[in-house]
Amino acid sequence: MATYQSAEEFIEVLSEVADQVKNSPAAKSLQEASLVVAFVYRHPDFVVLMDGRSPTHDGSYMSMTFHQDLPEADVSFESSADVGHQFWSGHMDIPNALARGQVKAKGAITKALKLIPLLPPLYDVYNQVRQKRGLN
Amino acid sequence: MQAAVLVDANEALQIVDVNLDKPGPKEVLVKMAAAGVCHSDWHVMQGDLPVPLPAILGHEGAGIVQEVGAEVVGVKPGDHVVLSWIPSCGHCFYCLKGRPDMCDEAFNIQLSGSLPGHAMRLHWAQGPLYHYLGTSCFAENTVVPDTGVIPIDAAIPLNKAALVGCAVTTGFGAVVHSAQVGPGDSVSVIGCGGVGLNVIQAAKLAGADPIIAMDANGKKRGLAEKFGATDFVDAAETDDLITPVIDLTKGRGADFAFEVIGRKETIEAAYGMVRKAGMAVIVGVAPPHMDVSFNAFSFPSQSKILTGSWYGQSIPRLDIPRILGLYQRGKLNLDDLVTQSYSLEHINDAFHELTEGTVGRGIIEF
């Protein structure tokens, strides 16, 4: 069974994650790299945009927005939403997932991959949010 | 005689009276007993596989020899035979290299819609009818090249033997010849139709474990398990087929993955679910215009082997009797492959049910 039954369910979780990490070191690095990263998910279909370039209304390092179509981004990672869940929960070997074709990347991938070491705290937040919502 | 004619793509088959010439010097006239209903015929009916039309389809059949040409030595009237849709010439580069599945002459026959020497033995009121894969066995009788008939033990029911003309040999050969699966190898199989089930049972016969079957029709679970699958993934419930295989193979990926559908997504997934230095075997026949994409860095860094298997890379004259021998000794299950039989008049119902995924293998009985 799919991890998320609707885009809304996944978006609610990621919105809460974004609120908690928008001032984190990972978000700061995204801003320093001036990167806009998109995650394009299928089943359910939606796009997550993590924007470290545009100014935010509250002065945080980045914004996370959700879309139906792919907005302009420096790099995009396309996968099923199930694989997206694996990424956010920290259960994905990213280079292997790229090699296997589970994730298809386009754009400034080298820049984006530099952020990988900063991601584990985000995984913890994601897993905590899911646990709090009774989704684990 | 009656036959099922495909006049044009995206049309139903027409059951009509057609005429059949006497066999040429190196040809054999076979009275059909049974013919399997295969997705490849359906692809032709949908226009996905271009062949000359109008034609009589059907490429998986068995029957009894009625008449032979003057130069035929391998079979005689009364012999029970399975048709082979690769009537390999025996003297081209590929035949001499031991790869009759790649025979140039057989390939030309497949494309040209004729028999060797451009012979056309089928006619109807409107003119000549094209042959299909040198077999055209959706007909009460057919004329085929002598290289396309394989004599078999007359004790074997022809409605079981027919399936060895394609589905069984293709699945069996993909495992035994193309992949050479060994005891304890992990195997994943995407698609549990007539060919996929035979990949599964050949993998079981080879000692593979686990054997992970996948299909978008959850109802195939029972059949897949009956033929030897140890695990089943319902592809309708996730479009990530790779993770379940990783999970079931100690995090490595399968030693061998077999794609038996012919879709872009599943071909890419088959490559992705194989372990480093493992092998993905594409058995499913995709439309000629389809492209697939793979991560280029993975070719050197993961050193996987990506290959195809056409008719199970088989040598029909050796493999068809071998497979039927395994059936007679209870090692291969042909009895449960046929889940529905139809008369020629109901052949369009057979294709409808094939596309609904409600049958393992349907068969036309004459």
Contacts between the chains, C-beta under 8 A, distances in Angstrom:
chain1	res1	chain2	res2	distance
A	1	B	237	5.4
A	1	B	238	7.7
A	2	B	237	6.7
A	2	B	238	6.0
A	42	B	239	6.4
A	43	B	238	7.9
A	43	B	239	5.3
A	79	B	240	7.9
A	80	B	238	7.2
A	80	B	239	4.8
A	80	B	240	4.6
A	82	B	238	5.6
A	82	B	239	7.4
A	82	B	240	4.5
A	82	B	243	7.1
A	83	B	240	5.2
A	83	B	243	7.1
A	86	B	243	6.9
A	98	B	295	5.9
A	98	B	297	7.7
A	99	B	295	5.1
A	99	B	297	6.5
A	99	B	298	3.8
A	99	B	301	6.7
A	99	B	302	5.6
A	100	B	242	5.6
A	100	B	253	7.6
A	100	B	271	7.9
A	100	B	272	3.7
A	100	B	273	7.3
A	100	B	295	7.4
A	100	B	298	7.4
A	101	B	242	7.7
A	101	B	268	5.2
A	101	B	269	7.4
A	101	B	271	6.7
A	101	B	272	4.3
A	101	B	293	7.7
A	101	B	294	6.3
A	101	B	295	5.6
A	101	B	298	8.0
A	102	B	240	6.7
A	102	B	242	5.2
A	102	B	243	7.4
A	102	B	272	6.1
A	104	B	293	7.8
